[in-house]
Amino acid sequence: MKFEGEHLLPGQVGHFFVLLAFVASLVSSVAYFYASSIKENLQQAKEKHSWMLFARAAFFIQFISLLTVFITIYYICSHHYFEYLYAYKHASIELEPKYLLACIWEGQEGSFILWSLWHCVLGTILIFTAKKREAPILGVVMLAQFVLVMMVVGIYFGNTRIGSSPFVLTRNEINIPIFSQPNYLSFIKDGIGLNVLLRNYWMVIHPPILFLGFASTIVPLGFAYSSLSTKNFTDWVKPALPWTLLSCCVLGVGIMMGGKWAYESLSFGGYWAWDPVENAALVPWMILISGLHCMAVYNSTGNALRASYLFIILGYFFVLYSTFLTRTGILGDTSVHSFTEAGMAMNILIGIYVVVISLPMFFLFIKNYKKIPSIQKEENLSSREFWMFIGSLIFFLSALFIIAITSLPVYNKIFGTNYADPQDREFTYNKVLVLVAFIIGLLTAFSQYLKYRNTEKKYLIKKMSVPIGITVILTLLLAIFYPIEYTKKGPGFLIAIYLALFASIFSVIANGAYLKTVLKGNMKAGGAAIAHLGFALMITGMLISSGNKKVISDNRKTGLFIPFDKGPTGQPENPLENLTLLKDVPTKMGNYLVTYLNDSAAAEKNRTFYNLHFQKIDSTTGKISEDFILSPDAYRMKDNNLSSNPGTRHYFTHDVFTYISTISVKNSDDDTAKFKMHEMNLHDTAYYSKGFFVLNNVLKDPDNERFHFSPDDTALVADITVHNADSTTTKAFPALTISNQQINYIDDTLIRQNLYFKLAGLSSDKKFKIGIKESETLTDFITLKAYVFPYINLVWAGLLIMAGGFIISICRRTKAANYVTALSVVLIIGALFYMFLIANR
Amino acid sequence: MKTSSIIILVAIAAAIGVLLMYSVNFSTYDTISSAKEKQGKYVHLIARLDKSKPIQYDAIKDPNYLSFYATDSLGGSTQVIYHNTKPAELEQSDRIVLKGKMEGNVFECNDILLKCPSKYKDDKKQLEKTVSQY
């Protein structure tokens, strides 16, 4: 059958290039491995050279192919060719151009292609720089590439489909009758589009960085392979170090960018929640950090070579394991943001990845274990390498602890058990890692001052005494003037927080002092100290901002709403974090008086900003000390689903953070709700659906705090007492005035009870006519949560400083000339800034 | 480093690991009836919303009180009380994971995870919906 209006060419082009990349990456890998097996001597030099050229040609063919595939997907999405399932699932007509890139990596297939493109970029750099290691390293990279492309190749092998192609057609994937009509495309007006939660500039920046981090971990692994395969165990560490630094830097930044995204725009109420998806990315990073430190130890002393191998191989294994956790749907019940698309196919493909890459590496490592040189002499207790090794080991064990708990769904799957997350997931991790932070803080503080092999005690004491003194004073000042108020887990945990805080402040001070006194401000040599300072600053920020995070929307503190429905168990355990704001009614929230002013529509469909006026009034002087408007926003979806983004006021010392948790649903019959008329004498009682009211009196021209009538006016005011269902009473004063022969009604609104009262005049038998109108939602309201995060900026500042330290180290290790360094840093920052601009356009 | 010291280190690490794992108090997935037997114990329920019974939520009266009924595949049924706002997709969810504990006949819920007919799983449904709009 011929279908109308389909554009099949891009899909055919795309699929062809996927297949080409698939074949070319295999050819390139084989050719590289073959070339690396040829000994370097005169007779065979020519043969080796020709194999290398062949492998390179295949490499660039697959690079260009993947680039074409990427552009084709972009083309299909940007032209809204909904005959392709990928465009139908991830693009939509209203989607702004800036999110079209994000469409590509929203889906499994596109994100694999992103990952493989980074392999290409890194591979190109390696071709030009790796020299004699080019063949083995690129052999590994291209083998990994082959498996990655297999995930999106989408070809049939007998009856089983291998990988899922991004170019499949909607009508082939979904079997409903409509697709048997030749003009089916005219019925598909729009795609599903990018998930609204993901419509954020971080979705444009965060995945590429994170995938660069993941992709880059293959390079140290390639170096390790090159040495294991040639049995030349000693000289791979030095050239691999800058690559490991790069991996650690990019992956670390990528992970914390995810945290910043969660903090800025997702309503998780923070930047880290120990969600399995977050943990899955954190664990490879921690193991790589362990590997990095072991490599640094080896580079300076010859120790810890075996551990370097082990950590690099394990680090990559956990990259694959985290891919497995996040992409196979196994986390389904435990994570809020993993892929949900389950399937045996993905399990098998990732299994192949492990079998092809990680298992051979483990095998080579074990086989050569005895031959890998190691120093038999015990390390001196005062040596830097001993403590670095201990630090690496602790980091590694913490990573294992995290992944052991995160893997709970995997155990359930394997053993058929039904264990679930502990009651307080975050605390389960925090209570262990707060002690890790304490130890790591101390280690990163004083091990900088240690020298490799041996350190004189006098030197150490002399250099350390000032930083220790400063730290003790700072911690005491903090404890006195800004105590951590995290008491809900008992005094033991509070002490642990203080210990960790002491250690991380100590690390900041000690590393700062090290830069100043030992390195005399020589920043180029201080990459490690700067990175450690940044890390410690980040931990300090985390401890303070989480320890003293305050829920200012706590109902019980505002005293405005006393929940009378406590449920059968009495006091609820959870803090009551939601507060309802009625439109135009100022409500006290923490130190602020907050008024919900109005809504404003955003450029995007269904998106609304809610403008909240925050005022902080000094209780003694009555002056307004802070005055600002926050505009958290929410997407209201079909079926009244809600997806909200926070509004945050940034101060140097703290953030005021708020997001919408419920909005009022506008009921169409609101406006048609009519006044129900009651004809009443004084002291008569009438009923409404939730209670009754009494007409106490009708006053003529009253002059009280509510109305200021003079005897010249003609005004009547009814005095009504409303008895609510919860046996509280409220007063209402509807009024009626006559001026210029016109009757004006001044209705009274009881917002809390959703009641309108009207004094409508006198009936023929001299009774008062009282109108009452009730409605489910008479007024607009929003329910929100609001937090104060103190010193959150320390976290982000620490992250930037840490990344800066890494970059300085990379430049130093690669001996990049100064102008090259400067140029690359400027380029990277420029690129990020440009992306930021696009994103915010 | 000597082999002996490595072994000692590994042994210490393993011991710490075992201790840590014991210190983690894992909860379990339960059915409503087995949760009722484990009064006051923190469990996870996999259930669905009972649409025949009322959902009680009034953000003006108390934004932190939600009450609804849940049933599970084994026919168990319980009232659920959640001291938080009503998740917007509650009515549309096809499966809910409830974390909390039974107190008498009421499930005191700390956290709700909704499993909505995801667009990944239900392209067919979504497409049918989209197409049928025209």
Interface residues (C-beta under 8 A of the other chain):
Chain A: L85 Y88 K89 T170 E173 I174 N175 I176 I178 F187 I188 K189 D190 I192 N195 N303 G332 D333 V336 F339 T340 E341 S374 I375 Q376 E378 E379 F389 L393 L397 L400 F401 A404 I405 L408 N418 Y419 A420 D421 P422 Q423 T428 K431 V432 N555 F561 P563 F564 D565 G567 P568 T569 P572 E573 N574 L576 E577 N578 L579 T580 L582 M637 D639 N640 N641 L642 S643 S661 T662 S664 R752 N754 T777 F781 T783
Chain B: M1 K2 S5 L9 A13 I16 G17 L20 M21 S23 V24 N25 F26 S27 T28 Y29 D30 Y42 V43 H44 I46 A59 I60 K61 D62 P63 N64 Y65 S67 I81 H83 N84 T85 K86 A88 E89 E91 Q92 V97 K99 E103 G104 N105 V106 E108 N110 L113 K115 S118 K119 Y120 K121 D123 K124 Q126 L127 E128 T130 V131 Q133 Y134
